[in-house]
């Protein structure tokens, strides 16, 4: 996925097209994604986990799996 394909405001979906959240910021190593809901949560999703599909970016997981895996800032860059 290139930086040109991903911009803030892009919707990120998971398995079964369940909405994970909206891209808030694009960084070299990860995407900052804000979840929908009354109390939004920031997810720090490593770029290698995101794939571009015909309907836009997606990850392999449900919203609850995304929260468990990526609700804390990355401790190290995914490329290390």
C-alpha positions in Angstrom: 0.0 0.0 0.0 1.4 3.4 -0.9 1.0 6.7 0.8 -0.9 8.0 -2.2 -3.6 5.4 -1.6 -4.1 6.2 2.0 -5.3 9.5 3.3 -6.9 10.8 6.6 -10.6 10.2 6.5 -10.4 6.9 4.7 -12.6 4.2 6.2 -10.8 1.0 7.3 -12.7 -2.3 7.4 -12.1 -5.7 8.7 -13.5 -9.2 8.2 -17.0 -9.3 6.7 -16.6 -5.5 5.9 -17.1 -4.6 9.6 -15.9 -1.0 10.1 -12.7 -0.8 12.2 -12.5 3.0 12.1 -11.4 6.0 10.2 -7.8 6.8 9.3 -6.8 9.8 11.4 -3.1 10.1 10.4 -0.8 8.2 8.1 2.8 7.5 9.2 5.6 5.6 7.5 5.3 2.5 9.8 1.6 2.7 11.0 -1.8 4.2 10.6 -3.5 6.0 13.4 -7.1 4.8 13.2 -10.0 6.2 15.3 -12.8 3.8 16.1 -16.4 4.8 15.8 -18.6 5.1 18.9 -19.5 7.3 21.8 -16.0 7.0 23.2 -13.6 6.7 20.2 -10.3 4.7 20.7 -7.1 5.2 18.8 -5.7 2.1 17.2 -2.0 2.0 16.0 -2.2 -0.4 13.0 1.2 -1.4 11.5 1.3 -0.7 7.7 2.1 -4.3 6.8 -1.2 -5.4 8.3 -3.2 -3.2 6.0 -4.0 -4.4 2.4 -5.7 -2.4 -0.4 -8.7 -4.1 -1.9 -11.2 -3.1 -4.6 -13.3 -1.4 -1.9 -10.4 0.3 -0.1 -8.1 -0.7 2.8 -8.9 -3.6 5.0 -7.3 -5.7 7.7 -7.8 -9.4 8.6 -9.7 -9.2 11.8 -12.9 -8.1 13.5 -13.3 -4.8 15.3 -12.8 -6.5 18.7 -9.6 -8.3 17.4 -8.3 -5.0 16.1 -8.8 -3.4 19.5 -7.0 -6.3 21.3 -4.1 -6.2 18.8 -3.5 -2.5 18.2 -5.0 -0.3 21.0 -1.6 0.6 22.4 1.2 2.5 20.6 3.7 0.3 18.8 6.8 -0.5 21.0 9.0 -0.8 17.9 8.7 -0.2 14.2 7.3 -3.2 12.3 10.3 -3.3 10.0 12.8 -3.9 12.8 
